[in-house]
Amino acid sequence: MFRRILPALGLLILAPLVGEYLLGNLAVNALPMIIGLIPLYGGGALLIREVARRWRLGWPGIILLGLAYAVIEEGLLTRSLFDPDYAGLRLLDYGFIPALGIGAYWTVFVPAIHGVWSIAVPISMVETGSRRPDTPWLGKAGLTVSALLFLLGGAVPITFAGPAVYPLSVAQITWTLIAATALIIAAFLTPRSRRPLLAATSPTPWTVFAITIVAGPAFWLPTLLALAGIKLESVVPAWITVCFYLALYATMTLLILHWSRRKGWGPWHRLALSAAGLLTYAWHSFPQPPSFPAPAHADLIGNAVFSLAALGLLAFVVVRLRRTAPPP
């Protein structure tokens, strides 16, 4: 019984570790906060994974559900999509759209963080190391518990904010729910839109890894410039940055969809994608300042520990995968 649910428990813990600690957003001295993050991150990732595998939505469905999760978390829970002074960071100033009350840059940036790194990467890593990567790990009771866990986790950001929680308008709540619902519906429609395999052979996993690992610095470039003290609004207009992100998303999405339809695409290619995502967060953690105060040495040590743990996890998954699927 325990061995059957062990991957689910692993995903519950891995999702917040990747989503916040490996990112560098939380330092090692904030590790006790993981207790409050497991229901939100872990519960959300586990719920999405179980729904996707139970209804055979595939990886497009997981990504779309991950984006819906991002919209709900950042729109209704943390409310960073609408709060102009969220955590004192002024996230909406760059490309602010007064008529919508959102920041164009932040709106196209933050969903990818959760959809890819908080949800897809942990699911892929745990599934690749699991003996049952494509089948549900939990029964109906477990699925219900994961849903309740996610709902419980959703109350954590609002509880922490307390009286300072940003008040949302009826329009903001409505449009957030519409966007999340549209993404969920699209996730359930993806199995009907699958096309037959192409005759061409898929690229090697190393090629997939190399291209994806290059996309990581491209994604984080505006953030790295901001961390270096370069004000983006004084260098690049927001609409150019937004177009850059949309082009990056479209390019990577089309590439992966095209690759995955070729002969030979398999678990090693999917591992290449998630490994690139994992390593991208690992190097990004060092320039990223933590959201909560932490001594410089604690931040540096924590980043090193979490990065080494990510490398250890990757090595473990590679060894496990070699037993079931020889490298192409």
C-alpha positions as CSV (number, residue, x, y, z in Angstrom):
1,M,0.0,0.0,0.0
2,F,2.7,2.5,1.0
3,R,4.8,1.7,-2.1
4,R,1.8,2.4,-4.3
5,I,1.3,5.9,-2.9
6,L,5.0,6.7,-2.4
7,P,5.2,8.6,-5.8
8,A,2.2,10.7,-4.7
9,L,3.9,11.5,-1.4
10,G,7.1,12.4,-3.3
11,L,5.2,14.8,-5.6
12,L,3.6,16.5,-2.6
13,I,7.0,17.4,-1.3
14,L,8.9,17.9,-4.5
15,A,6.5,20.5,-6.0
16,P,7.0,23.2,-3.3
17,L,10.7,22.4,-3.1
18,V,11.1,23.1,-6.8
19,G,8.6,25.9,-7.0
20,E,10.0,28.0,-4.2
21,Y,13.3,26.7,-2.7
22,L,15.1,25.5,-5.8
23,L,14.0,28.8,-7.5
24,G,15.8,30.7,-4.8
25,N,12.6,32.5,-3.7
26,L,12.8,31.0,-0.3
27,A,16.1,30.5,1.6
28,V,16.9,27.4,3.6
29,N,16.1,29.2,6.9
30,A,12.5,29.4,5.6
31,L,12.3,25.6,5.2
32,P,9.6,25.3,8.0
33,M,7.3,27.2,5.6
34,I,7.1,24.1,3.5
35,I,4.4,22.8,5.8
36,G,2.1,25.5,4.5
37,L,3.3,25.2,0.9
38,I,2.8,21.4,0.6
39,P,-1.1,21.7,0.4
40,L,-1.0,24.4,-2.2
41,Y,1.9,23.4,-4.5
42,G,1.9,19.7,-3.7
43,G,-1.8,19.3,-3.5
44,G,-2.2,21.2,-6.8
45,A,0.4,19.2,-8.6
46,L,-0.9,15.9,-7.4
47,L,-4.5,16.8,-8.2
48,I,-3.5,17.9,-11.7
49,R,-1.5,14.7,-12.3
50,E,-4.2,12.4,-11.1
51,V,-6.9,14.1,-13.1
52,A,-4.7,14.1,-16.3
53,R,-3.8,10.4,-16.0
54,R,-7.3,9.3,-15.0
55,W,-8.9,11.1,-18.0
56,R,-5.9,10.5,-20.3
57,L,-5.3,14.1,-21.0
58,G,-1.6,13.6,-21.8
59,W,1.1,16.2,-21.3
60,P,-0.8,19.0,-23.2
61,G,-3.5,18.6,-20.7
62,I,-1.1,18.7,-17.8
63,I,0.4,22.0,-19.1
64,L,-3.0,23.5,-19.6
65,L,-4.2,22.5,-16.1
66,G,-0.9,23.9,-14.8
67,L,-1.7,27.2,-16.4
68,A,-5.2,27.1,-14.9
69,Y,-3.5,26.5,-11.5
70,A,-1.3,29.5,-12.1
71,V,-4.2,31.8,-12.9
72,I,-6.0,30.7,-9.8
73,E,-3.0,31.0,-7.5
74,E,-1.8,34.4,-8.8
75,G,-5.3,35.8,-9.5
76,L,-7.4,34.7,-6.6
77,L,-5.0,33.5,-3.9
78,T,-1.8,35.6,-3.8
79,R,-3.5,38.1,-6.1
80,S,-0.2,39.3,-7.6
81,L,-1.9,39.7,-11.0
82,F,-3.9,42.6,-9.6
83,D,-2.1,43.9,-6.5
84,P,0.0,46.8,-7.7
85,D,2.3,46.6,-4.7
86,Y,2.4,42.9,-4.0
87,A,5.1,42.2,-1.5
88,G,6.4,45.7,-2.1
89,L,7.7,44.6,-5.5
90,R,5.6,46.8,-7.9
91,L,5.2,43.9,-10.2
92,L,2.6,45.6,-12.4
93,D,4.4,48.8,-13.1
94,Y,6.1,47.5,-16.2
95,G,3.5,47.5,-19.0
96,F,0.6,48.5,-16.7
97,I,-2.8,48.5,-18.5
98,P,-5.1,50.8,-16.5
99,A,-8.3,49.6,-18.2
100,L,-7.6,46.0,-17.1
101,G,-5.7,46.7,-13.8
102,I,-2.9,44.3,-14.8
103,G,0.7,44.5,-15.8
104,A,1.2,43.1,-19.3
105,Y,4.7,41.8,-18.5
106,W,3.8,40.1,-15.2
107,T,0.6,38.6,-16.7
108,V,2.5,36.7,-19.5
109,F,5.5,35.9,-17.2
110,V,4.2,34.4,-14.0
111,P,1.8,31.7,-15.5
112,A,4.7,30.0,-17.2
113,I,6.6,29.8,-13.8
114,H,3.8,27.8,-12.3
115,G,2.6,25.9,-15.4
116,V,6.1,24.7,-16.2
117,W,8.2,24.6,-13.1
118,S,5.8,24.4,-10.2
119,I,3.6,21.7,-11.9
120,A,5.1,20.1,-15.0
121,V,8.7,19.6,-13.9
122,P,7.9,17.9,-10.5
123,I,5.3,15.7,-12.2
124,S,7.7,14.7,-14.9
125,M,10.6,13.9,-12.5
126,V,8.5,11.8,-10.2
127,E,6.7,10.0,-13.0
128,T,10.0,9.2,-14.8
129,G,11.3,7.6,-11.6
130,S,8.1,5.7,-11.0
131,R,7.1,2.2,-12.1
132,R,3.7,3.4,-13.1
133,P,4.3,6.7,-14.9
134,D,1.1,6.8,-17.0
135,T,-1.5,5.4,-14.7
136,P,-3.3,6.9,-11.6
137,W,-1.5,6.5,-8.3
138,L,-4.6,7.1,-6.2
139,G,-8.1,5.8,-6.0
140,K,-11.2,7.9,-5.7
141,A,-10.6,8.6,-2.0
142,G,-7.1,9.7,-2.7
143,L,-8.2,12.0,-5.5
144,T,-10.8,13.5,-3.1
145,V,-8.1,14.0,-0.5
146,S,-5.7,15.7,-2.9
147,A,-8.5,18.1,-4.0
148,L,-9.3,18.9,-0.4
149,L,-5.6,19.4,0.3
150,F,-5.4,21.9,-2.6
151,L,-8.4,23.8,-1.3
152,L,-6.8,23.9,2.2
153,G,-3.6,25.2,0.6
154,G,-5.5,27.9,-1.2
155,A,-6.4,29.5,2.1
156,V,-2.7,29.8,3.2
157,P,-1.8,32.9,1.1
158,I,-4.9,34.7,2.1
159,T,-4.5,33.8,5.8
160,F,-0.8,35.0,5.8
161,A,-1.9,38.3,4.2
162,G,-4.6,38.8,6.9
163,P,-6.2,42.3,6.9
164,A,-3.7,43.4,4.2
165,V,-5.1,41.1,1.6
166,Y,-5.7,43.0,-1.6
167,P,-9.4,43.4,-2.3
168,L,-10.6,42.1,-5.7
169,S,-13.4,43.5,-7.7
170,V,-16.2,41.4,-9.0
171,A,-14.9,41.9,-12.6
172,Q,-11.4,40.7,-11.6
173,I,-12.8,37.6,-9.9
174,T,-15.1,36.9,-12.8
175,W,-12.4,37.2,-15.5
176,T,-10.0,35.1,-13.5
177,L,-12.5,32.3,-13.2
178,I,-13.4,32.6,-16.9
179,A,-9.7,32.3,-17.8
180,A,-9.1,29.3,-15.5
181,T,-12.3,27.6,-16.7
182,A,-11.3,28.1,-20.4
183,L,-7.9,26.5,-19.7
184,I,-9.5,23.5,-17.9
185,I,-11.9,23.0,-20.8
186,A,-9.1,23.2,-23.3
187,A,-7.2,20.5,-21.3
188,F,-10.1,18.1,-21.6
189,L,-10.4,18.8,-25.3
190,T,-6.8,18.0,-26.1
191,P,-7.2,14.2,-26.4
192,R,-9.6,14.8,-29.3
193,S,-7.1,17.0,-31.2
194,R,-4.2,14.6,-31.3
195,R,-2.7,13.9,-34.7
196,P,-1.0,10.8,-36.1
197,L,2.7,10.3,-35.8
198,L,5.1,11.7,-38.4
199,A,7.4,9.5,-40.4
200,A,10.5,11.5,-39.4
201,T,12.6,10.4,-36.5
202,S,12.6,12.5,-33.3
203,P,15.8,14.4,-32.3
204,T,18.1,12.8,-29.7
205,P,17.4,13.6,-26.0
206,W,20.6,15.5,-25.8
207,T,19.4,17.8,-28.7
208,V,16.1,18.4,-26.9
209,F,18.0,19.1,-23.6
210,A,20.4,21.5,-25.3
211,I,17.7,23.6,-27.0
212,T,15.6,23.7,-23.8
213,I,18.5,24.6,-21.5
214,V,19.2,27.6,-23.9
215,A,15.5,28.7,-23.6
216,G,16.0,29.0,-19.8
217,P,18.3,32.0,-19.8
218,A,16.1,33.5,-22.5
219,F,13.1,33.2,-20.3
220,W,14.9,34.7,-17.2
221,L,16.8,37.4,-19.1
222,P,14.4,40.3,-18.2
223,T,14.5,39.2,-14.5
224,L,18.2,39.0,-14.5
225,L,18.5,42.5,-15.9
226,A,16.2,43.8,-13.2
227,L,18.2,42.0,-10.5
228,A,21.3,43.7,-12.0
229,G,19.7,47.1,-11.4
230,I,18.8,47.7,-15.0
231,K,15.3,49.2,-15.3
232,L,13.6,47.4,-18.2
233,E,11.1,50.3,-18.8
234,S,14.1,52.6,-19.5
235,V,15.7,50.1,-22.0
236,V,12.9,48.1,-23.7
237,P,9.2,49.0,-24.1
238,A,6.9,46.6,-22.3
239,W,5.2,45.6,-25.5
240,I,8.4,44.3,-27.0
241,T,9.1,42.2,-23.9
242,V,5.6,40.8,-24.0
243,C,6.0,39.9,-27.7
244,F,9.3,38.3,-26.9
245,Y,7.7,36.1,-24.3
246,L,4.8,35.2,-26.6
247,A,7.3,34.3,-29.4
248,L,9.4,32.2,-27.0
249,Y,6.3,30.3,-25.7
250,A,5.1,29.7,-29.3
251,T,8.5,28.5,-30.5
252,M,9.0,26.0,-27.7
253,T,5.4,24.8,-27.8
254,L,5.5,24.2,-31.5
255,L,8.9,22.5,-31.3
256,I,7.9,20.1,-28.5
257,L,4.6,19.3,-30.2
258,H,6.4,18.6,-33.5
259,W,9.1,16.5,-31.8
260,S,6.6,14.5,-29.8
261,R,4.8,13.4,-33.0
262,R,7.9,11.9,-34.4
263,K,8.9,8.3,-34.2
264,G,11.2,7.4,-31.3
265,W,9.9,10.1,-28.9
266,G,9.8,8.6,-25.4
267,P,10.6,8.9,-21.7
268,W,14.2,10.0,-22.3
269,H,13.1,13.0,-24.3
270,R,10.6,14.0,-21.6
271,L,13.3,13.6,-19.0
272,A,15.5,15.9,-21.1
273,L,12.8,18.6,-21.0
274,S,12.3,18.3,-17.2
275,A,16.0,18.1,-16.5
276,A,16.6,21.3,-18.4
277,G,13.9,23.0,-16.3
278,L,15.3,21.6,-13.1
279,L,18.9,22.8,-13.9
280,T,17.6,26.2,-15.0
281,Y,16.0,26.8,-11.6
282,A,19.2,25.6,-9.9
283,W,21.5,28.2,-11.5
284,H,18.8,30.9,-11.2
285,S,18.7,30.5,-7.5
286,F,22.1,32.1,-7.0
287,P,21.3,35.6,-8.4
288,Q,17.7,35.4,-7.1
289,P,17.3,37.2,-3.7
290,P,15.0,35.5,-1.2
291,S,11.5,37.0,-0.6
292,F,12.0,36.8,3.2
293,P,15.1,38.2,4.9
294,A,17.9,35.7,5.2
295,P,21.7,36.0,6.0
296,A,23.8,36.0,2.9
297,H,25.7,32.8,4.0
298,A,22.4,31.0,4.7
299,D,21.0,32.0,1.3
300,L,24.2,30.8,-0.5
301,I,24.4,27.5,1.5
302,G,20.7,26.8,0.8
303,N,21.1,27.5,-2.9
304,A,24.0,25.1,-3.0
305,V,22.2,22.4,-1.0
306,F,19.0,22.6,-3.1
307,S,21.0,22.6,-6.3
308,L,23.0,19.5,-5.3
309,A,19.8,17.8,-4.2
310,A,18.4,18.5,-7.7
311,L,21.4,17.0,-9.3
312,G,21.1,14.0,-6.9
313,L,17.4,13.6,-7.9
314,L,18.3,13.8,-11.6
315,A,20.9,11.1,-11.2
316,F,18.5,8.9,-9.3
317,V,15.8,9.3,-12.0
318,V,18.4,8.5,-14.7
319,V,19.4,5.3,-13.0
320,R,15.7,4.3,-12.5
321,L,14.9,5.0,-16.1
322,R,17.8,2.9,-17.4
323,R,16.2,-0.1,-15.8
324,T,13.0,0.2,-17.7
325,A,13.9,2.1,-20.9
326,P,17.4,1.8,-22.4
327,P,18.7,5.2,-23.7
328,P,18.1,5.6,-27.4
